[in-house]
């Protein structure tokens, strides 16, 4: 028998026994479905992954497989009849299958890449000749070649893809928006992470994802960075990705990829890996809410809904890896229900849960004792081009034309070409530029359509409610809507409509999601985002004075605010958006929030800061930098940093000061200095957490 057949025999035995464990896990989850929480569900699946991955397992009298006496019959049914078998005790103790792999991970639905390089060896020369004698059935030899070929293709594909991906990320740019960097630092503090977390823009990304085991980095789609997105939504996204890192999902993702490559021939493994992905997201959501608190459940649920509809699985190109396809409406509803019912402390393992996992692991991660094991079980274990203009396909063009005509209620002339973008989904515009459609490049499925519609599509009553909403946010302005608004309709299993209403120096985005009305008790038409510009002179003089005094104290500059922007900020515990001000003038920006308004950030514009700030912590001795920051923090925030731990963020090039406070939170101050020890930028995270 050659090496391919020996490995195939090991594969069949391993995959069948692991499938039996998976069936037991499903039964346990079903029987205890009302008492078993997300983290425990996921832990049980990890035992199945280990069973699939480990080539050699110890024997035990308490093994589940002591109760399965018919492995020989199973083997004959699956492999076909071997012409002659030697005695089990003539077979070597164990063959070794050593697996080495590159540490790479991503939770992105569109780009999941793990390189797995198996190194297959045998114990000794005797192991090669010992065991099954005689010629195998021809079907076994064919299946062995097919299985090994498939595994080699998967591993080769992943290797090539990983190399290309590594080359791509070297060209990605770090996020330079101060607000996003601030959110990243605050998110990192929730998990008490000592390692810096890089934040990068990936123009080809379909959704946010995280990579790295030792140097984590979060990658955000270009659309998410360029759009005006409220801070809490961004925080939820980044916290969710960091929760994957904290839970060691990066490592388990690699294990899952190895399992997929080796066990691709087993359809039960496909089902198992799909379920693991779904339960992993539930467990991750539970950890996020454990850190953020129950009061964040509704806002976090809204964020999940927003991103699931934005980056639905239909938009992602097909990949060979298994982290794909569980973002359907059923799984989305399942996640939302978990979020709704979340209770503080439920993420932690109880003593009963720990005992259950230990007992289950002992029973399933061991083999039957040799005297009780069937010959098959023993034998099998012992044989171990972006920017290019492209013409629209005629079939796709017909689909797009039908959708846009139905949307507009008239004939709309579309361009017959589109500019190729990175990623799967592309955009085709109308000749007049007023309408746009997104479609999947791979399958040609229409994803969304947008264009101008009369504002009368929203009732006069609802328009009045929106105006009152804006008046409540900022009453010192007259709001008049334009006669047309932009309507965007997303097409898929979870349809969503949004409207963008504009007026002079303001806009507001409203979402209309009828499917969520009954589920979450939310109104059909709900404000999602807004921005209101006004002359800074219209603001309260006391507020302007506070901002000017802060700038004078921090930057030693006079500050004459000329522009004021009121933006949607975080959600409160009831799911309502809070507002925040950004004041601009003479190249300086001041962030203010709360009531009465308090200064949360002061700094020069980002281009100047990036140009003049020190890029390493070697340019200014730590003691001297701490002295400068201490003086500003005391006067601006009334914070004494004596007990704060000082550090340097090597990714974003700024100083950090941290101090643990109650409820597992950490107060953070970040500061950027120039070579002359002058303050360029400072943020306080303590104020944001205390007033959230």
C-alpha positions in Angstrom: 0.0 0.0 0.0 1.5 3.4 -1.0 1.6 6.6 1.1 -1.5 8.1 -0.6 -3.7 5.1 0.5 -2.2 5.1 4.0 -3.0 8.7 4.4 -6.5 8.3 2.9 -7.2 5.5 5.4 -6.2 7.8 8.3 -8.4 10.5 6.8 -11.5 8.3 6.6 -11.1 7.1 10.2 -10.4 10.6 11.5 -13.3 12.3 9.6 -15.8 9.6 10.5 -15.0 9.7 14.3 -15.0 13.5 14.2 -18.4 13.4 12.5 -19.7 11.3 15.3 -18.5 13.9 17.8 -20.2 16.6 15.7 -23.5 14.8 15.9 -23.2 14.5 19.7 -22.4 18.2 19.9 -25.5 19.0 17.8 -27.6 16.8 20.1 -26.2 18.4 23.3 -26.9 21.9 21.9 -30.4 21.0 20.9 -31.3 19.4 24.3 -29.8 22.3 26.2 -30.7 25.0 23.7 -32.4 27.2 26.4 -29.7 26.9 29.0 -26.5 26.9 27.0 -25.0 30.3 26.2 -23.1 31.4 23.1 -19.6 31.0 24.5 -20.2 27.4 25.6 -21.8 26.5 22.3 -18.6 27.7 20.6 -16.3 25.8 23.1 -18.0 22.5 22.2 -17.3 23.2 18.5 -13.7 23.8 19.2 -13.5 20.2 20.6 -14.7 19.0 17.2 -12.0 21.1 15.5 -9.3 19.5 17.7 -10.7 16.0 16.9 -10.4 16.8 13.2 -7.0 18.3 13.4 -5.0 16.0 15.8 -3.5 13.0 14.0 -2.7 11.1 17.2 -4.9 10.8 20.3 -4.5 8.9 23.5 -6.6 5.8 24.4 -9.0 6.0 27.4 -11.5 3.7 29.1 -14.0 6.7 29.2 -13.7 7.4 25.4 -17.0 7.8 23.6 -15.7 5.3 21.0 -15.6 2.4 23.5 -19.4 2.3 22.9 -18.9 2.0 19.1 -17.9 -1.7 18.3 -18.6 -1.7 14.5 -15.7 0.3 13.0 -14.7 -2.5 10.7 -18.1 -2.6 9.1 -18.0 1.1 8.6 -14.6 1.0 7.1 -15.6 -1.7 4.6 -18.6 0.2 3.6 -16.7 3.4 3.0 -13.4 2.3 1.6 -14.6 -0.8 -0.2 -13.4 -4.4 0.5 -9.6 -4.8 1.0 -8.5 -8.2 -0.2 -6.4 -9.0 2.8 -6.0 -7.5 6.3 -3.2 -8.2 8.7 -3.8 -8.4 12.5 -4.3 -5.0 14.2 -1.4 -5.7 16.6 1.0 -5.9 13.7 0.4 -2.3 12.8 2.7 0.4 14.1 1.6 2.4 17.2 1.1 5.7 15.4 2.3 7.5 12.2 3.1 11.1 12.7 1.5 13.9 10.8 3.2 17.2 11.6 1.5 20.3 10.4 3.2 23.6 10.0 1.5 26.8 9.0 2.0 30.5 8.6 0.3 32.6 11.3 -2.2 34.6 9.3 -5.8 35.4 10.1 -8.7 37.5 9.0 -12.4 37.7 10.0 -13.3 39.5 6.8 -16.2 37.8 5.0 -14.6 38.7 1.7 -11.0 37.9 2.4 -10.2 34.9 4.6 -6.7 33.7 4.0 -4.7 31.1 5.9 -1.6 29.4 4.5 -1.3 25.8 5.7 1.8 23.8 4.7 1.6 20.1 5.8 4.7 18.1 6.3 4.0 14.4 6.3 6.4 11.9 7.8 6.4 8.4 9.1 7.9 7.0 12.2 10.3 4.4 11.0 10.9 2.0 8.1 9.1 -0.7 9.9 6.0 1.5 10.0 5.9 1.7 6.3 5.9 -2.0 5.8 3.8 -2.9 8.8 0.0 -3.0 8.8 -2.4 -3.7 6.0 -1.1 -6.2 3.5 -2.2 -7.0 0.1 -3.7 -4.9 -2.7 -6.5 -2.4 -2.0 -9.7 -2.1 -4.0 -9.1 0.1 -7.1 -11.8 2.5 -5.9 -9.8 3.2 -2.8 -6.8 4.1 -4.8 -8.8 6.5 -7.0 -10.5 8.1 -4.0 -7.1 8.5 -2.3 -5.7 10.4 -5.3 -8.8 12.6 -5.6 -8.6 13.4 -1.9 -4.9 14.3 -1.9 -5.3 16.3 -5.1 -8.1 18.3 -3.6 -6.1 19.0 -0.4 -3.0 20.0 -2.4 -5.1 22.4 -4.6 -6.6 24.0 -1.5 -3.3 24.5 0.2 -1.6 25.8 -3.0 -4.5 28.2 -3.6 -4.2 29.5 -0.1 -0.4 29.9 -0.4 -0.7 31.9 -3.6 -3.5 34.0 -2.2 -1.7 34.7 1.0 1.5 35.8 -0.8 -0.6 38.2 -2.9 -2.4 39.5 0.1 0.9 40.1 2.0 2.1 42.1 -1.0 -1.1 44.1 -1.1 -1.2 45.1 2.6 2.3 46.5 2.3 0.7 49.2 0.1 -2.2 50.0 2.4 -2.3 53.4 4.2 -2.9 53.8 7.9 -6.0 55.7 8.9 -5.1 59.3 9.8 -8.4 60.6 11.0 -8.0 61.6 14.6 -11.5 60.6 15.5 -11.0 57.0 14.3 -7.6 56.7 16.0 -9.2 57.9 19.2 -11.9 55.3 19.0 -9.3 52.6 18.3 -7.4 53.5 21.5 -10.6 53.6 23.5 -11.6 50.2 22.1 -8.2 48.7 22.9 -8.4 49.9 26.5 -11.7 47.9 27.0 -9.7 44.7 26.6 -6.6 45.9 28.4 -4.6 45.1 25.3 -0.9 46.0 25.6 -0.1 45.4 22.0 -0.7 48.3 19.6 -3.5 47.9 17.1 -3.0 49.4 13.7 -6.0 50.8 11.8 -5.7 50.7 8.0 -7.8 51.5 4.9 -8.3 48.7 2.5 -10.0 50.0 -0.7 -10.8 46.4 -1.8 -12.4 45.3 1.4 -16.0 44.5 1.4 -16.3 44.7 5.2 -14.1 45.4 8.2 -11.7 42.6 9.3 -8.7 42.0 11.6 -5.4 40.2 10.9 -2.4 39.3 12.9 -1.7 37.1 15.9 1.2 39.1 17.4 0.7 42.4 15.7 -3.1 42.9 15.3 -4.4 45.3 12.6 -7.9 46.3 11.8 -8.7 47.0 8.1 -11.7 49.2 7.3 -13.4 49.6 3.9 -12.6 52.8 2.2 -16.3 53.7 2.1 -16.5 53.4 5.9 -13.6 55.7 6.4 -14.6 58.3 3.8 -18.3 58.4 4.9 -19.5 60.5 7.8 -20.2 57.7 10.2 -21.2 58.3 13.8 -18.5 57.4 16.4 -20.4 54.8 18.2 -21.0 52.8 15.1 -17.2 52.9 14.4 -16.5 52.0 18.0 -18.8 48.9 17.8 -17.0 47.8 14.6 -13.5 48.1 16.0 -14.5 46.6 19.4 -16.0 43.6 17.6 -12.9 43.0 15.6 -10.7 43.3 18.7 -13.0 40.9 20.5 -12.1 38.3 17.9 -8.4 38.9 18.6 -8.9 38.7 22.4 -10.8 35.4 22.1 -7.9 33.9 20.1 -10.2 33.5 17.1 -7.2 34.3 15.0 -5.6 31.0 16.0 -8.8 29.0 15.7 -9.3 30.4 12.2 -6.0 28.9 11.1 -7.0 25.6 12.7 -10.3 25.7 10.8 -8.5 26.4 7.5 -6.3 23.4 8.0 -9.3 21.2 8.9 -11.1 22.4 5.7 -8.1 21.6 3.5 -7.7 18.0 4.9 -11.4 17.1 5.4 -12.9 18.8 2.3 -14.4 15.6 1.1 -16.6 15.2 4.1 -19.9 17.2 3.7 -20.5 17.1 7.5 -17.3 19.0 8.0 -18.7 21.8 5.7 -21.8 22.0 7.8 -19.8 21.9 11.1 -17.4 24.7 10.0 -20.4 26.8 8.8 -22.0 26.4 12.2 -18.8 27.2 14.0 -18.6 30.5 12.2 -22.1 31.4 13.2 -21.6 30.5 16.8 -18.3 32.2 16.9 -20.0 35.5 15.9 -22.5 35.0 18.7 -19.8 34.4 21.2 -17.9 37.5 20.0 -21.1 39.6 20.3 -21.4 38.3 23.9 -17.9 39.4 24.7 -18.4 42.8 23.2 -21.6 43.4 25.3 -19.8 42.0 28.4 -17.3 44.8 28.0 -19.6 47.6 26.8 -22.5 46.8 29.2 -26.2 45.9 28.8 -27.1 49.5 28.1 -25.2 49.2 24.8 -27.3 46.2 23.6 -29.7 48.2 21.4 -27.1 50.5 19.8 -24.8 47.5 19.2 -27.7 45.6 17.7 -28.4 48.5 15.3 -24.7 48.5 14.3 -24.8 44.7 13.5 -27.9 45.2 11.4 -26.3 48.1 9.6 -23.2 46.2 8.7 -24.9 42.9 7.9 -27.1 44.7 5.3 -24.2 46.7 4.1 -21.8 43.8 3.6 -24.2 41.0 2.9 -22.7 37.7 1.9 -24.0 38.1 -1.6 -21.4 40.9 -2.1 -18.4 38.7 -1.3 -16.5 36.9 -3.9 -16.4 33.1 -3.4 -13.4 31.8 -1.6 -12.2 28.3 -0.7 -12.1 29.0 3.0 -15.0 28.4 5.2 -15.7 31.8 6.8 -18.5 32.7 4.6 -22.2 32.5 4.2 -23.7 32.7 7.6 -24.9 36.3 7.4 -28.3 35.4 6.1 -31.4 36.7 7.6 -31.9 33.7 9.8 -28.5 34.1 11.4 -28.9 37.8 11.6 -32.2 37.4 13.5 -30.5 34.9 15.8 -27.7 37.3 16.6 -30.2 40.1 17.3 -32.2 37.9 19.7 -29.1 37.0 21.6 -28.2 40.7 21.8 -31.7 41.6 23.0 -31.6 39.0 25.8 -28.0 39.6 26.9 -27.3 39.8 30.6 -24.1 41.1 32.2 -22.0 38.2 33.4 -23.5 35.6 31.0 -20.2 35.5 29.0 -18.3 34.0 31.9 -18.1 30.2 32.3 -19.9 28.8 35.3 -18.4 25.9 37.2 -21.0 23.6 35.7 -20.0 24.7 32.2 -16.3 24.1 32.9 -17.1 20.6 34.1 -19.2 19.9 31.1 -16.5 20.9 28.7 -13.8 18.9 30.5 -16.0 15.8 30.6 -17.0 16.1 27.0 -13.4 16.8 25.9 -12.2 13.7 27.8 -14.8 11.5 26.2 -14.3 12.8 22.6 -10.6 13.6 22.4 -9.6 10.1 23.3 -9.8 6.8 21.4 -11.2 3.5 22.5 -8.8 1.2 24.4 -6.9 -1.1 22.1 -8.5 -4.2 23.4 -11.9 -2.8 22.7 -11.2 -0.9 19.5 -12.3 -2.2 16.2 -9.6 -3.1 13.6 -10.6 -0.2 11.4 -10.2 2.5 14.1 -6.7 1.2 15.1 -5.5 0.7 11.5 -6.6 4.1 10.3 -5.0 5.9 13.2 -1.7 4.1 12.6 -1.6 5.3 9.0 -1.7 8.6 9.4 -6.5 45.4 -12.6 -8.4 48.3 -10.9 -9.6 51.5 -12.7 -9.9 50.0 -16.1 -13.1 50.8 -18.1 -15.0 47.6 -18.7 -18.1 46.9 -20.9 -21.1 45.7 -19.1 -22.1 42.1 -20.0 -25.4 42.0 -22.0 -27.2 39.7 -19.6 -26.2 41.8 -16.6 -27.1 45.0 -18.5 -30.6 43.7 -19.1 -31.0 43.0 -15.4 -29.7 46.4 -14.4 -32.0 48.1 -16.9 -35.0 46.3 -15.6 -34.3 47.2 -12.0 -33.5 50.9 -12.6 -36.6 51.3 -14.8 -38.9 49.8 -12.1 -37.2 52.0 -9.5 -37.6 55.2 -11.4 -40.9 54.4 -13.0 -39.6 55.4 -16.4 -37.0 54.5 -19.0 -33.5 55.4 -17.7 -30.5 55.2 -20.1 -27.5 53.5 -18.4 -23.9 53.7 -19.4 -22.7 50.5 -21.2 -19.4 50.6 -19.4 -18.2 50.9 -15.8 -14.9 51.7 -14.1 -13.6 48.4 -12.6 -13.2 48.7 -8.8 -11.3 46.4 -6.5 -13.5 43.7 -5.0 -16.6 41.9 -6.3 -19.2 44.6 -6.4 -19.2 47.3 -9.1 -21.2 50.4 -9.9 -22.9 51.4 -13.1 -24.3 54.9 -13.5 -26.9 56.4 -15.7 -25.9 58.7 -18.5 -27.1 61.8 -16.7 -25.3 60.7 -13.5 -28.4 60.7 -11.4 -28.9 57.0 -10.9 -26.5 54.3 -9.8 -26.7 50.5 -9.4 -24.4 48.2 -7.6 -24.0 44.6 -8.9 -21.8 41.6 -8.1 -19.1 41.1 -10.7 -18.9 37.3 -10.2 -22.6 36.4 -10.5 -24.1 39.6 -11.9 -26.6 39.9 -9.0 -28.1 43.4 -8.5 -27.3 44.6 -5.0 -28.7 48.1 -4.8 -30.2 51.0 -6.8 -30.3 54.6 -5.9 -31.5 57.8 -7.5 -33.5 61.0 -7.0 -37.2 60.7 -5.9 -39.7 63.4 -5.0 -39.6 64.3 -1.3 -43.4 63.6 -1.4 -42.5 59.9 -1.2 -42.3 60.7 2.5 -45.6 61.9 4.0 -46.0 65.5 5.0 -46.6 64.2 8.6 -43.2 62.4 8.6 -41.5 65.4 7.0 -42.7 67.5 9.8 -41.5 65.0 12.4 -38.0 65.1 10.8 -38.0 68.9 10.8 -39.0 68.8 14.5 -36.2 66.3 15.1 -33.7 68.7 13.5 -35.1 71.6 15.4 -34.7 69.7 18.6 -31.0 69.0 17.8 -30.2 72.6 16.8 -33.1 75.1 17.1 -31.1 78.2 15.8 -31.6 77.4 12.2 -34.3 77.4 9.6 -34.7 74.0 7.9 -36.2 73.6 4.4 -35.8 70.4 2.4 -35.0 70.4 -1.3 -37.8 69.1 -3.5 -35.9 65.9 -4.3 -34.1 63.5 -2.1 -31.9 60.5 -2.7 -33.4 57.1 -2.2 -31.3 54.0 -1.9 -32.9 50.6 -2.1 -30.8 47.5 -1.2 -31.9 44.3 -2.8 -31.4 40.9 -1.2 -32.7 38.7 1.6 -32.8 41.7 3.9 -34.1 44.6 1.9 -33.6 48.1 3.3 -34.4 51.6 2.0 -32.8 54.8 3.1 -33.4 58.4 2.2 -31.0 61.3 2.2 -32.7 64.6 2.6 -30.7 67.8 2.0 -31.1 71.4 2.6 -28.8 74.4 2.8 -25.9 73.5 5.0 -27.4 70.3 6.4 -28.4 66.7 5.5 -30.0 63.8 7.3 -30.1 60.1 6.5 -33.2 58.1 7.4 -33.6 54.4 7.3 -36.8 52.6 6.6 -36.7 49.0 7.7 -40.2 47.5 8.1 -38.8 44.1 8.9 -37.3 45.5 12.2 -40.4 47.2 13.4 -41.9 44.2 15.1 -38.6 42.6 16.0 -37.0 45.5 17.9 -40.0 47.8 18.4 -38.4 50.5 16.4 -40.2 53.1 14.2 -40.2 52.3 10.5 -38.5 55.7 9.7 -35.6 56.4 11.9 -32.8 59.0 11.7 -29.5 57.3 11.1 -27.0 60.1 10.6 -26.9 63.9 10.2 -24.7 66.9 9.8 -25.5 70.5 10.4 -23.2 73.3 9.5 -23.5 76.8 10.9 -21.6 80.0 11.5 -19.6 79.7 14.7 -20.8 83.2 15.6 -24.3 81.8 16.2 -23.0 79.6 19.0 -23.2 80.4 22.6 -20.5 82.9 23.6 -19.7 80.9 26.7 -19.0 77.8 24.5 -16.8 79.8 22.1 -14.9 81.3 25.1 -14.3 77.8 26.6 -12.9 76.6 23.2 -10.7 79.7 22.8 -9.3 79.4 26.3 -8.6 75.7 25.7 -6.7 76.4 22.5 -4.7 79.3 24.2 -3.8 77.0 27.0 -2.9 73.9 24.9 -1.4 75.4 21.8 -0.7 79.0 22.9 -2.6 80.3 19.9 -5.5 82.6 19.5 -8.6 80.8 18.2 -11.2 82.4 16.1 -13.8 79.7 15.3 -15.3 80.4 11.8 -17.0 77.1 11.2 -19.1 74.9 13.5 -20.3 71.4 12.6 -22.9 69.5 14.6 -22.7 65.8 13.9 -24.4 62.7 15.1 -22.4 61.0 17.8 -22.9 58.0 20.1 -26.2 56.4 21.0 -27.5 56.6 24.5 -29.0 53.6 26.3 -32.4 54.2 24.7 -30.9 54.0 21.2 -31.1 57.8 20.6 -28.2 59.6 19.0 -26.3 62.2 20.9 -24.6 65.2 19.3 -21.1 66.6 19.3 -19.6 69.8 18.0 -16.5 70.4 16.0 -15.2 73.9 15.9 -12.7 74.9 13.2 -10.7 78.0 12.5 -7.2 79.1 11.5 -6.0 75.5 11.1 -7.1 74.4 14.5 -9.9 72.0 15.6 -11.7 71.7 18.9 -14.0 68.9 19.9 -16.8 69.6 22.4 -19.5 67.4 23.8 -21.9 67.1 26.7 -24.2 69.6 28.3 -22.8 72.1 29.2 -20.3 71.6 26.4 -16.9 70.4 27.6 -13.7 70.2 25.6 -12.6 66.7 24.7 -9.9 67.3 22.1 -7.7 70.2 21.0 -5.2 70.1 18.1 -3.9 71.5 14.9 -5.3 70.0 11.6 -4.1 66.5 10.8 -1.7 67.5 8.0 0.3 69.8 10.2 0.3 67.4 13.1 1.6 64.6 10.9 4.3 66.8 9.4 5.6 68.3 12.6 5.1 65.7 15.4 7.9 63.5 16.6 7.8 60.0 15.0 9.6 58.1 17.8 9.7 58.2 21.6 13.5 58.6 21.4 13.3 62.2 20.3 12.0 63.4 23.6 13.0 61.7 26.9 10.0 60.1 28.5 10.3 62.1 31.7 10.3 65.4 29.8 7.3 64.4 27.6 5.4 63.3 30.7 6.0 66.6 32.3 4.6 68.5 29.3 1.5 66.2 29.1 0.9 66.4 32.8 0.7 70.2 32.8 -1.8 70.2 30.0 -4.0 67.4 31.3 -4.2 69.0 34.7 -5.3 72.4 33.3 -7.5 71.2 30.5 -9.1 68.1 32.0 -8.3 68.5 35.7 -6.7 65.1 35.6 -3.6 64.3 37.7 -1.6 61.7 35.7 0.7 60.8 38.6 -0.7 57.2 38.7 -0.9 56.8 34.9 1.2 54.3 33.0 3.0 56.0 30.1 3.5 54.3 26.8 4.2 55.0 23.1 2.0 53.8 20.3 4.4 52.7 17.6 1.8 52.4 14.9 0.1 55.8 15.3 3.2 57.6 16.7 1.8 59.3 19.8 2.2 59.1 23.6 -0.4 57.3 25.7 -1.2 57.5 29.4 -3.4 54.8 30.9 -5.0 54.1 34.3 -7.4 51.3 35.2 -10.7 52.4 36.8 -13.7 50.5 38.0 -15.8 48.1 35.8 -12.7 47.0 33.8 -12.4 50.3 32.1 -9.2 52.3 31.5 -8.8 56.0 31.3 -6.6 57.0 28.4 -5.0 60.3 27.3 -3.2 60.5 24.0 -0.9 63.3 23.1 1.3 64.3 20.1 4.3 66.6 20.6 6.7 68.3 18.2 10.5 68.2 18.5 10.4 71.4 20.6 8.1 69.7 23.2 5.1 71.7 22.1 1.7 70.1 22.3 0.2 69.4 18.8 -2.8 67.3 19.7 -4.4 65.9 22.9 -7.4 63.7 23.6 -9.0 62.5 26.8 -10.9 59.2 26.9 -11.8 59.3 30.5 -14.4 62.0 29.9 -15.9 60.1 27.1 -16.3 56.9 29.2 -17.7 58.7 32.2 -20.3 60.6 30.2 -21.2 57.8 27.8 
